[in-house]
Amino acid sequence: MTGVPGGSIGLGFVLLSNRANPMPSTRIAALNLFEHLRRAGLEPVVCHEPATPTERPALSLDPQELRRSGIQCIVFQKVHGQQALMLARRLREAGLATIYLVCDLVDAEMADATDATIVVTDLLRSLYPAALQPRVHVVHDGIERPDLLRAAVRPDRGSRTRPLRSVLVSSARLRHLPQLKWPPNWLNVHVVGRYCPGEASEAPLGALRVLLNPPQPREVWINCLAFALSPGIRRIPWGPESVYDELLRADIALIPSTIDNRMEPPLFPLPPWLTKSDNRLTLAMSAALPVVATPIPAYARLVESGRNGYLAQSRAEWLDALTRLRDPDHRHELGLAARATVMAPFSIEHQARRFIDVVRSVLPNPDRAPLRGARSLQP
């Protein structure tokens, strides 16, 4: 841990993963903001980073040592659990401000133990207890590559012999296509996920695994088998560069999510589809790709079907949307509208200012240490 330069406000980070090999959430929610924080007079200091990612780390930070080093606020990046709670309470007693920076869960204990909580969607904010919501703020994931723009639109409709190319970016190792199930014969699907190198060529072996260890119920088994055997599906090992390479080569982006019918409270434990961020959506839209997505809350607020993308739930709706996107002019128009929708409000600069607003709200002596270039974005 390094000291804080004179004239700057020290902002300490307890990270989910280390800087040498960061998880996407660490990179997007924290590391990408560091330069913007410095410009505003905040000096980001990494106080803890684990050798391997963990949401419940062992923490032994000394609040008094942090104060002596010039740190005035600690940010817990997706870190929680008993040790994080204990540290947050000790920091509060020592007069240090604290922020809980989280993306995909609701943790009322951490929100109560810290001075502010940052979430990535308005829905997540609404799921916190009413008494805590004034201290819960929304900062969206900023677009990492605003320069990324797909090449010219293919001037054809795709065919069995020369299919259009779609991309599906996932943080998981998908074994089936939610909702769509399998693609039409004029469309290839490149799934970028947590696959091992060479797994793309193991379709027969993948099918054998499904047959020997069939998932339940039967419909899931059929969908997994179709995924393993489909000649139109290719599995790509996830990596920062492979994601962008596939986006640039794609004609269409697919963002399906497995959802259930739990739409009314109580919703605990929270289903994963309910807490997803809009990052995968804004990633594709910023690249001017026409998108077909499941209407989960994070996506439904941004996509207007037929204008800047499509929302689809049943297989019939997915096929209808994809069929409409066979028209190259329609793909071009929707792609441009998609990019225009997200570029300004989801820029890293805009989200960094929102983050700085939250820091300003919790600093113990904000008047004595004003932030440079940090005008409030609050309405």
Sequence and secondary structure as in RCSB ss.txt:
>XXXX:A:sequence
MTGVPGGSIGLGFVLLSNRANPMPSTRIAALNLFEHLRRAGLEPVVCHEPATPTERPALSLDPQELRRSGIQCIV
FQKVHGQQALMLARRLREAGLATIYLVCDLVDAEMADATDATIVVTDLLRSLYPAALQPRVHVVHDGIERPDLLR
AAVRPDRGSRTRPLRSVLVSSARLRHLPQLKWPPNWLNVHVVGRYCPGEASEAPLGALRVLLNPPQPREVWINCL
AFALSPGIRRIPWGPESVYDELLRADIALIPSTIDNRMEPPLFPLPPWLTKSDNRLTLAMSAALPVVATPIPAYA
RLVESGRNGYLAQSRAEWLDALTRLRDPDHRHELGLAARATVMAPFSIEHQARRFIDVVRSVLPNPDRAPLRGAR
SLQP
>XXXX:A:secstr
     TTSEEEEEE SS TTS  HHHHHHTGGGHHHHHHTTEEEEEEE  SS  SS      HHHHHHTTEEEEE
EES  SHHHHHHHHHHHHTT EEEEE SS   HHHHHHSSEEEESSHHHHHTS TTTGGGEEE    BS TT   
    SS   SSS EEEEEE SS  SSBTTTBS  TTEEEEEEES  TTGGG HHHHHHHHHHS  SSHHHHHHHH
HHHH TTEEEEE  HHHHHHHHHH SEEEE     S  SS   S  HHHH  SHHHHHHHHTT  EEE   HHHH
TT  BTTTBEE  SHHHHHHHHHHTTSHHHHHHHHHHHHHHHTTTTBHHHHHHHHHHHHHHH S TTTS  TT  
    
